[in-house]
Each structure stands twice: as structure tokens, then as C-alpha cells.
Amino acid sequence: MIHVVDLDGAFSGRPVNREIVQAIIKAVSVPVQVGGGLRQEDDIEDMLALGAARVVLGTRAIRDPAWLDAVVKRWGDAIVVGLDARGGRLHTQGWRHAETISLVDFARRIEDCGVQTVIYTDVSRDGTRSGPDLEGVGRLCDTVRMRVIASGGIGSCEDVAKLRDLRRENLTGVIVGRALYEGNVTLARLKEVVSGN
């Protein structure tokens, strides 16, 4: 799956790079999940109509539980919630604002409303290639039954192997960005690592 984040949208509160996202979706044959600024139902509907397999919600999902409940009821598994955290506290608005609720407490709450997949990002590690937050990922996986996708800090195939070796059944994915762009890892080698080779 290709993970796309409209960072301009995350800061502005509405999708900004719709045409670029649409071009990516049209250009590839693999599923695409999209996040960044999706805080209105019409924006979610539009992104799914463009062909996104899933949408990633953050700020409004965290601040408006009734709205999250409604969109999960409407779109089910197409709704993924991004849990961006630093020091165990959730951050919103493109990581600029620290929320009062803890990551673990919020994860329990959204599982109860039917969310099936979350992306956990340790924002202090994102883009640093310093390695994933293994302790935080393990704790989250032990707290909920939802599928967990790990993000932040992946710098090598060894980092992905460490996540694999956590042996958590609900740890179903890892997002790799900068390490892939800069050639530190290849998709072929990552697939081998995930399969245990």
C-alpha cells in the first residue's frame, strides 16, 4: 500500500494537494491510503471517490468523538486513525498542538467506537532514521485488538526486523518513507525481512 500525506492539508485543515493525490492513485495499481486535512465528511467522500482505499484521520477524530463515531459508522474499515504522539501524548494540527488525552486512553476509546486500524507515529523520531519506538508500539499492540501500523524513525531493514520480532499479531504494517527515498532500503529487501528471510 502507498501511504500519502498532504502535509499542506494537515496544516490548513482542508486537503490542498487533491490533484497530486488523484494523479498518484491513477498512476498505480496498488491501494493508496491518504491523510492530511481530512476534517469534513465531504472531503472524506471526495478522497474515497478519487479511488483512495482508506483515509487517515487525525485532528478532528481526536477532538470530536461523536464525529468520528459517525464517519466510522458510514465508511467502516476505510477509516484509519492516525495517532501522532510525543512522550505518550497525542499531537494534532500537524504535530503543533499537544492534546491532554494520552495515546493509550484514546486508543481504547476509539476501538470501542469501531475503528479497526490505527497508525502510530512517534513524532520525535519521524524522518530521523533513528529507529522505531519499539516499546511504544508493543504497549499499544498489547492495549488494543485493532490493527496497528508503526511509523516514525525507520532507517534500515534491521529496524523493520525489530518490529517483526515484537511478534504482535495486530502489528500489521510499517510505514517507510525517508529511508526508501534515500536508498537506505529497497522494497524487495523489506519484503524479504517481513517474511522472515
SEKELO-55914 format. One line per field, with one value per atom (N, C-alpha, C): atom name; y negated, z, x negated. Coordinates in Angstrom, 1 decimal, decimal comma. Layout:
// residues N
name = c(CA|...)
y = c(Y|...)
z = c(Z|...)
x = c(X|...)
END
This chain:
// residues 197
name = c(N|CA|C|N|CA|C|N|CA|C|N|CA|C|N|CA|C|N|CA|C|N|CA|C|N|CA|C|N|CA|C|N|CA|C|N|CA|C|N|CA|C|N|CA|C|N|CA|C|N|CA|C|N|CA|C|N|CA|C|N|CA|C|N|CA|C|N|CA|C|N|CA|C|N|CA|C|N|CA|C|N|CA|C|N|CA|C|N|CA|C|N|CA|C|N|CA|C|N|CA|C|N|CA|C|N|CA|C|N|CA|C|N|CA|C|N|CA|C|N|CA|C|N|CA|C|N|CA|C|N|CA|C|N|CA|C|N|CA|C|N|CA|C|N|CA|C|N|CA|C|N|CA|C|N|CA|C|N|CA|C|N|CA|C|N|CA|C|N|CA|C|N|CA|C|N|CA|C|N|CA|C|N|CA|C|N|CA|C|N|CA|C|N|CA|C|N|CA|C|N|CA|C|N|CA|C|N|CA|C|N|CA|C|N|CA|C|N|CA|C|N|CA|C|N|CA|C|N|CA|C|N|CA|C|N|CA|C|N|CA|C|N|CA|C|N|CA|C|N|CA|C|N|CA|C|N|CA|C|N|CA|C|N|CA|C|N|CA|C|N|CA|C|N|CA|C|N|CA|C|N|CA|C|N|CA|C|N|CA|C|N|CA|C|N|CA|C|N|CA|C|N|CA|C|N|CA|C|N|CA|C|N|CA|C|N|CA|C|N|CA|C|N|CA|C|N|CA|C|N|CA|C|N|CA|C|N|CA|C|N|CA|C|N|CA|C|N|CA|C|N|CA|C|N|CA|C|N|CA|C|N|CA|C|N|CA|C|N|CA|C|N|CA|C|N|CA|C|N|CA|C|N|CA|C|N|CA|C|N|CA|C|N|CA|C|N|CA|C|N|CA|C|N|CA|C|N|CA|C|N|CA|C|N|CA|C|N|CA|C|N|CA|C|N|CA|C|N|CA|C|N|CA|C|N|CA|C|N|CA|C|N|CA|C|N|CA|C|N|CA|C|N|CA|C|N|CA|C|N|CA|C|N|CA|C|N|CA|C|N|CA|C|N|CA|C|N|CA|C|N|CA|C|N|CA|C|N|CA|C|N|CA|C|N|CA|C|N|CA|C|N|CA|C|N|CA|C|N|CA|C|N|CA|C|N|CA|C|N|CA|C|N|CA|C|N|CA|C|N|CA|C|N|CA|C|N|CA|C|N|CA|C|N|CA|C|N|CA|C|N|CA|C|N|CA|C|N|CA|C|N|CA|C|N|CA|C|N|CA|C|N|CA|C|N|CA|C|N|CA|C|N|CA|C|N|CA|C|N|CA|C|N|CA|C|N|CA|C|N|CA|C|N|CA|C|N|CA|C|N|CA|C|N|CA|C|N|CA|C|N|CA|C|N|CA|C|N|CA|C|N|CA|C|N|CA|C|N|CA|C|N|CA|C|N|CA|C|N|CA|C|N|CA|C|N|CA|C|N|CA|C|N|CA|C|N|CA|C|N|CA|C|N|CA|C|N|CA|C|N|CA|C|N|CA|C|N|CA|C)
y = c(1,2|0,0|-1,2|-2,3|-3,5|-4,5|-5,0|-6,0|-7,4|-8,2|-9,6|-10,5|-11,5|-12,6|-13,9|-14,6|-16,0|-16,9|-17,2|-18,0|-19,4|-20,0|-21,3|-21,2|-20,1|-20,0|-19,8|-19,1|-18,9|-20,2|-21,2|-22,5|-23,4|-23,3|-24,2|-23,7|-22,4|-21,8|-21,4|-21,5|-21,0|-20,5|-19,4|-18,9|-20,0|-20,1|-21,1|-20,5|-19,3|-18,7|-17,6|-17,9|-16,9|-16,4|-17,3|-16,8|-15,9|-16,2|-15,3|-13,9|-13,9|-12,7|-11,9|-12,6|-11,9|-11,3|-12,0|-11,5|-10,3|-10,3|-9,1|-7,9|-8,1|-7,0|-6,4|-7,3|-6,8|-6,2|-6,5|-6,0|-4,6|-4,2|-2,9|-1,9|-0,6|0,4|1,0|0,4|0,9|-0,1|0,3|-0,5|-1,7|-2,9|-4,1|-4,5|-4,8|-5,4|-6,9|-7,8|-9,2|-9,9|-10,8|-11,6|-13,0|-13,9|-15,3|-16,2|-16,8|-17,8|-17,3|-16,0|-15,4|-15,6|-16,7|-17,0|-17,3|-17,1|-17,2|-16,0|-15,6|-14,4|-14,5|-15,7|-15,8|-15,6|-16,0|-15,7|-14,2|-13,5|-12,1|-11,4|-11,8|-11,2|-11,5|-12,7|-13,0|-12,2|-12,0|-11,2|-9,8|-9,2|-7,8|-7,7|-8,7|-8,7|-8,8|-9,4|-9,5|-8,2|-7,2|-5,9|-5,5|-6,4|-6,1|-4,8|-3,9|-2,7|-3,0|-3,9|-4,3|-5,7|-6,4|-7,7|-7,7|-8,5|-8,6|-9,9|-9,8|-11,0|-11,2|-12,5|-12,8|-13,8|-15,1|-16,2|-16,1|-16,1|-16,1|-14,8|-13,7|-12,4|-12,4|-13,1|-13,1|-14,1|-15,2|-16,3|-16,1|-15,3|-15,3|-13,8|-13,1|-11,7|-11,4|-12,2|-12,0|-12,0|-12,9|-12,9|-11,6|-11,2|-10,0|-8,8|-8,7|-7,6|-7,6|-8,8|-8,9|-8,5|-8,9|-8,5|-7,1|-6,5|-5,1|-4,3|-4,7|-4,0|-4,1|-5,2|-5,4|-4,7|-4,7|-4,2|-3,0|-2,6|-1,4|-1,3|-0,2|0,0|-0,9|-1,7|-2,7|-3,9|-3,9|-5,0|-4,4|-5,1|-4,8|-6,1|-5,9|-7,0|-7,1|-8,2|-8,5|-8,9|-8,2|-8,5|-9,1|-10,4|-11,0|-11,4|-10,9|-11,2|-11,5|-12,2|-12,5|-12,3|-11,5|-11,3|-10,7|-9,9|-9,3|-10,2|-11,4|-12,4|-12,6|-12,6|-12,8|-14,3|-14,4|-15,7|-15,9|-17,1|-17,3|-18,6|-18,9|-20,1|-20,0|-18,9|-18,8|-18,7|-18,1|-17,9|-19,2|-20,3|-21,5|-21,6|-20,9|-21,0|-19,7|-19,8|-18,6|-18,6|-17,4|-17,2|-16,7|-16,7|-16,3|-14,8|-14,2|-12,7|-11,9|-10,8|-10,0|-9,1|-8,7|-7,8|-6,6|-5,9|-4,6|-4,8|-5,8|-6,1|-6,4|-7,1|-7,5|-6,2|-5,4|-4,2|-3,3|-3,1|-2,3|-2,9|-4,2|-4,9|-4,6|-4,8|-4,7|-3,2|-2,3|-0,9|-0,6|-1,2|-0,9|-1,5|-2,5|-3,0|-2,4|-1,3|-0,6|-0,8|-1,7|-1,9|-0,5|-0,1|1,1|1,0|-0,1|-0,3|-1,7|-1,7|-2,9|-3,0|-4,2|-4,4|-5,1|-4,5|-5,1|-5,7|-7,0|-7,7|-8,4|-8,0|-8,7|-9,9|-11,1|-12,3|-12,8|-12,4|-12,8|-12,0|-10,9|-10,0|-10,2|-10,7|-10,7|-11,5|-10,8|-11,4|-11,4|-10,8|-10,8|-9,6|-8,5|-7,2|-6,7|-7,1|-6,7|-5,4|-4,8|-3,5|-3,8|-2,8|-2,9|-2,9|-3,3|-3,3|-1,9|-1,0|0,4|0,6|-0,1|0,0|-0,5|-1,7|-2,3|-1,5|-0,9|-0,1|1,2|1,8|3,0|2,7|1,6|1,3|1,0|0,3|0,1|1,4|2,2|3,5|4,4|4,3|5,0|4,4|3,2|2,5|2,7|2,8|2,8|4,1|4,4|5,5|5,0|3,7|3,1|3,4|3,3|3,4|2,1|2,3|1,2|1,2|0,0|-0,3|-1,2|-0,8|-1,6|-2,6|-3,7|-4,8|-5,6|-6,1|-7,0|-6,4|-6,9|-6,5|-5,4|-4,8|-3,6|-4,1|-3,5|-3,9|-2,8|-1,5|-0,4|0,9|1,9|3,2|3,8|3,5|4,0|3,4|2,2|1,6|2,3|2,6|3,4|4,8|5,4|6,7|6,6|5,6|5,4|5,3|4,6|4,6|6,0|6,7|8,0|8,9|8,7|9,6|9,3|8,2|8,0|9,1|9,7|10,8|10,5|9,3|8,9|9,2|10,0|10,4|9,2|8,1|7,0|5,9|6,1|5,2|5,6|4,9|5,4|4,6|3,6|2,9|1,9|1,3|0,3|-0,6|-1,9|-2,9|-3,3|-3,2|-3,5|-4,7|-5,8|-6,9|-7,3|-8,2|-8,7|-7,7|-6,6|-5,5|-5,0|-4,9|-4,4|-5,5|-6,7|-7,8|-7,9|-7,8|-8,0|-6,7|-5,6|-4,4|-3,6|-3,8|-3,0|-1,6|-1,5|-0,2|-0,1|1,1|1,3|2,1|1,9|2,6|4,1|4,6|6,0|6,6|5,9|6,4|6,3|5,2|5,1|6,2|6,6|7,8|9,0|9,2|10,4|10,4|9,2|9,0|9,4|8,8|9,0|10,5|11,2|12,6|13,5|12,9|13,6|14,1|13,6|14,1|13,1)
z = c(0,0|0,0|0,0|-0,7|-0,7|0,3|1,2|2,2|1,8|1,6|1,1|2,2|2,5|3,5|2,8|2,8|2,3|3,5|3,6|4,7|4,7|3,5|3,4|4,0|3,7|4,2|5,7|6,2|7,7|8,4|7,8|8,4|8,2|7,0|6,7|7,2|7,4|7,8|6,7|5,5|4,3|3,3|2,5|1,5|0,6|0,3|-0,6|-1,9|-1,8|-3,0|-3,6|-3,8|-4,4|-5,7|-6,6|-8,0|-7,9|-7,1|-7,0|-6,4|-5,4|-4,8|-5,9|-6,6|-7,7|-8,7|-9,1|-10,1|-9,6|-8,3|-7,7|-7,8|-7,4|-7,4|-8,8|-9,7|-11,1|-11,7|-11,2|-11,8|-11,3|-10,2|-9,6|-9,5|-9,4|-9,3|-7,9|-6,9|-5,5|-4,8|-3,7|-2,9|-2,3|-2,2|-1,7|-0,5|0,6|1,7|1,9|2,2|2,1|3,4|3,9|5,1|4,9|5,8|5,8|5,5|6,6|6,4|6,2|6,4|6,2|7,5|7,5|8,8|8,5|7,2|6,8|6,1|6,2|5,6|4,1|3,5|2,1|1,5|2,3|1,9|2,0|3,0|3,0|1,8|1,6|0,5|-0,8|-1,0|-2,3|-2,4|-1,3|-1,4|-1,8|-1,2|-1,5|-2,9|-3,3|-4,7|-5,7|-5,4|-6,2|-6,4|-5,4|-5,5|-4,3|-3,3|-2,2|-1,5|-1,1|-0,4|1,0|1,6|3,0|3,2|4,2|4,6|6,0|6,3|7,6|8,3|9,4|10,1|11,4|11,7|12,9|13,8|13,5|14,4|14,8|13,8|14,2|14,8|14,4|15,0|16,5|16,9|18,3|19,1|18,4|19,2|19,1|18,3|18,1|18,0|19,2|19,2|18,5|18,7|18,0|16,5|16,0|14,5|14,1|14,8|14,5|14,5|15,5|15,5|14,3|13,8|12,7|11,4|11,2|10,0|10,0|11,1|11,2|10,8|11,4|11,0|9,5|8,9|7,5|6,6|6,9|6,0|6,5|7,7|8,3|8,2|7,6|7,6|6,7|5,9|5,1|6,0|7,2|8,2|9,0|8,9|9,7|10,6|11,8|12,7|12,9|12,7|12,9|14,4|15,1|16,5|16,5|16,4|16,4|17,8|18,3|19,8|20,0|21,1|21,6|23,1|23,7|25,1|25,6|24,8|25,2|25,1|24,6|24,5|23,0|22,7|21,3|20,9|19,6|19,0|17,8|17,6|16,4|15,7|14,6|13,8|13,2|12,6|12,0|13,1|14,2|15,3|16,1|15,9|16,6|17,9|18,2|19,4|20,2|21,5|22,4|23,0|22,9|23,5|24,9|25,7|27,1|27,3|26,4|26,5|26,1|26,8|26,4|25,2|24,6|23,4|23,7|24,8|25,2|25,5|26,3|26,6|25,4|24,5|23,3|22,4|22,3|21,5|22,0|23,3|23,9|23,5|23,6|23,3|21,8|20,9|19,5|19,1|19,8|19,5|19,8|20,9|21,3|20,3|19,5|18,5|17,2|17,1|15,8|14,9|15,3|14,5|14,4|13,2|13,1|12,8|12,4|12,1|12,6|13,2|13,6|13,1|12,9|12,5|13,7|14,4|15,5|15,0|15,2|14,8|16,0|16,3|17,3|16,6|16,8|16,0|16,3|17,5|17,8|17,0|16,4|15,6|14,1|13,7|12,3|11,4|10,4|9,5|10,0|11,2|11,7|11,4|11,0|10,8|12,0|13,2|14,5|15,0|14,3|14,8|15,3|15,3|15,7|17,3|17,8|19,2|19,5|19,7|19,9|21,2|22,2|23,5|23,3|22,7|22,5|21,5|20,5|19,6|20,3|21,0|21,8|22,8|23,5|24,5|23,9|22,7|22,0|21,5|21,0|20,5|21,6|22,8|23,9|24,5|24,2|24,8|24,0|22,7|21,8|20,9|20,3|19,4|17,9|17,8|16,4|15,7|14,4|13,6|13,9|14,1|14,3|13,2|12,7|11,7|12,4|12,4|13,0|12,1|12,6|11,7|12,6|11,9|12,5|12,9|12,3|12,7|11,9|10,9|10,2|9,3|9,6|8,9|8,1|8,4|7,9|7,9|7,2|7,2|8,6|9,4|10,7|11,6|11,4|12,1|11,9|10,7|10,3|10,9|10,9|11,6|13,0|13,7|15,1|15,4|14,5|14,7|14,4|13,4|13,1|14,3|15,0|16,1|17,4|17,4|18,5|18,6|17,5|17,4|18,0|17,6|17,9|16,7|16,9|15,8|15,2|16,0|15,5|15,0|15,0|14,3|12,8|12,0|10,6|9,6|9,9|8,9|9,5|8,6|9,0|7,8|8,1|7,1|6,9|5,7|5,4|4,4|4,8|3,9|3,5|4,4|4,1|3,7|4,5|4,2|2,8|2,3|1,0|0,0|0,2|-0,8|-0,9|0,2|0,2|-0,2|-0,4|-0,9|0,2|1,5|2,6|2,6|2,1|2,0|0,6|0,2|-1,0|-0,7|-1,5|-1,3|-1,3|-2,2|-2,4|-1,1|-0,5|0,7|1,9|1,9|3,0|3,0|1,8|1,7|2,3|2,0|2,5|4,0|4,6|6,0|6,7|6,1|6,7|6,7|5,6|5,6|6,4|7,0|7,9|7,3|6,1|5,4|5,7)
x = c(-0,8|0,0|-0,9|-0,5|-1,2|-0,5|-1,3|-0,8|-1,1|-0,1|-0,3|0,3|-0,5|-0,1|-0,2|0,9|1,0|0,6|-0,7|-1,1|-0,6|-0,4|0,2|1,6|2,3|3,6|3,7|2,7|2,6|2,5|1,8|1,6|2,8|3,4|4,5|5,9|6,0|7,3|8,2|7,8|8,5|7,5|7,9|6,9|6,5|5,2|4,7|4,2|3,6|3,0|3,8|5,1|6,0|5,6|5,2|4,8|3,6|2,6|1,4|1,8|2,7|3,2|3,9|4,8|5,5|4,6|3,6|2,6|1,9|1,5|0,9|1,8|3,0|4,0|4,2|4,3|4,5|3,2|2,1|0,8|0,4|1,0|0,5|1,6|1,2|2,2|2,3|1,6|1,7|2,6|3,2|4,0|3,3|4,0|3,4|4,2|3,5|4,3|3,8|4,7|4,4|4,8|4,0|4,3|3,8|4,2|3,8|4,9|5,5|6,5|7,9|8,1|9,4|10,3|11,0|11,8|13,2|13,6|15,1|15,5|16,7|17,2|17,2|17,4|17,3|15,9|14,9|13,5|13,2|13,7|13,5|14,2|15,4|16,2|15,5|15,0|14,2|13,0|12,2|11,0|11,3|12,3|12,7|13,2|13,9|14,4|13,3|12,2|11,0|10,3|10,6|10,1|9,2|9,1|8,3|8,9|8,1|8,6|9,0|8,3|8,5|8,1|8,8|8,4|7,9|6,9|6,3|6,8|7,5|8,0|7,1|7,0|6,2|6,9|6,6|7,0|8,5|9,4|10,8|11,3|10,7|11,0|10,7|9,6|9,2|10,1|10,4|11,1|12,7|13,2|14,6|15,1|15,2|15,5|16,9|17,9|19,2|19,0|18,2|18,0|17,3|16,2|15,5|16,5|17,3|18,3|19,1|19,6|20,5|19,7|18,5|17,8|17,4|17,1|16,8|18,0|19,2|20,5|20,7|20,4|20,6|19,7|18,4|17,4|16,6|16,8|16,2|14,7|14,2|12,8|12,0|12,7|12,0|11,4|11,9|11,4|10,3|9,1|8,0|7,7|7,3|7,0|5,5|4,9|3,5|3,3|2,5|2,1|0,7|0,6|-0,7|-1,0|-2,1|-2,4|-3,9|-4,0|-5,4|-5,3|-6,2|-6,1|-4,8|-4,2|-2,9|-1,7|-1,8|-0,7|-0,4|0,8|1,2|1,0|0,6|0,4|1,3|1,8|2,7|2,2|3,0|2,7|1,3|1,0|-0,4|-1,5|-1,1|-2,1|-2,3|-1,6|-1,9|-1,2|-0,2|0,6|0,6|0,2|0,3|1,7|2,3|3,6|3,4|4,5|4,4|4,6|5,3|5,5|4,3|4,0|2,9|3,2|2,1|2,3|3,0|2,7|3,3|4,8|5,1|6,5|7,4|6,8|7,6|7,7|6,7|6,7|7,9|8,0|9,1|10,4|10,5|11,8|12,2|11,3|11,7|11,9|11,3|11,6|13,0|13,5|14,9|15,9|15,5|16,4|16,3|15,5|15,4|14,2|13,3|12,1|11,3|10,9|10,2|8,7|8,3|6,8|6,4|5,2|4,5|3,1|2,6|1,2|0,6|-0,4|-1,1|-2,4|-2,5|-3,8|-4,4|-5,6|-6,4|-7,0|-6,3|-6,7|-8,1|-8,7|-10,1|-11,1|-10,6|-11,5|-11,3|-10,1|-9,7|-10,8|-11,2|-12,2|-13,6|-13,9|-15,2|-16,0|-15,4|-16,0|-16,7|-16,2|-16,9|-16,3|-15,4|-14,8|-13,4|-12,5|-11,1|-11,0|-9,9|-9,6|-9,1|-10,0|-9,6|-8,7|-9,1|-8,4|-6,9|-6,8|-5,5|-4,6|-5,2|-4,5|-4,0|-4,9|-4,5|-3,4|-3,5|-2,5|-1,1|-1,1|0,1|0,7|-0,1|0,5|1,0|0,4|0,9|2,2|2,4|3,6|4,8|4,7|5,9|5,8|7,0|7,0|7,0|7,1|7,1|5,8|5,8|4,6|3,8|2,5|1,6|0,5|0,3|-0,7|-1,7|-3,0|-4,0|-4,6|-5,0|-5,5|-6,5|-7,5|-8,4|-9,8|-10,8|-12,2|-12,8|-12,1|-12,6|-13,8|-14,9|-16,1|-16,8|-16,4|-17,1|-16,1|-16,6|-15,8|-15,9|-17,0|-17,1|-16,0|-15,6|-14,5|-13,2|-13,0|-11,7|-11,8|-13,0|-13,1|-12,8|-13,2|-13,0|-11,4|-10,7|-9,3|-8,7|-9,1|-8,6|-8,9|-10,0|-10,4|-9,6|-8,8|-7,9|-6,9|-6,6|-5,6|-4,3|-3,8|-2,4|-1,5|-0,5|0,4|1,1|1,4|2,1|1,2|-0,1|-1,1|-1,1|-0,4|-0,1|-0,9|-1,6|-2,3|-3,3|-4,1|-5,1|-5,2|-5,3|-5,4|-6,9|-7,4|-8,8|-8,8|-9,5|-9,5|-10,9|-11,5|-12,8|-13,9|-13,9|-14,9|-14,8|-13,5|-13,3|-13,7|-13,3|-13,7|-15,2|-15,9|-17,3|-18,1|-17,4|-18,1|-18,7|-18,4|-18,9|-18,3|-17,1|-16,4|-15,8|-15,4|-14,7|-13,4|-12,4|-11,2|-11,4|-12,2|-12,5|-13,1|-14,0|-14,7|-13,7|-12,9|-11,9|-10,9|-10,5|-9,6|-10,2|-11,5|-12,2|-12,3|-12,6|-12,7|-11,3|-10,3|-8,9|-8,6|-9,0|-8,7|-9,6|-10,6|-11,5|-12,8|-13,1|-14,3|-15,5)
END
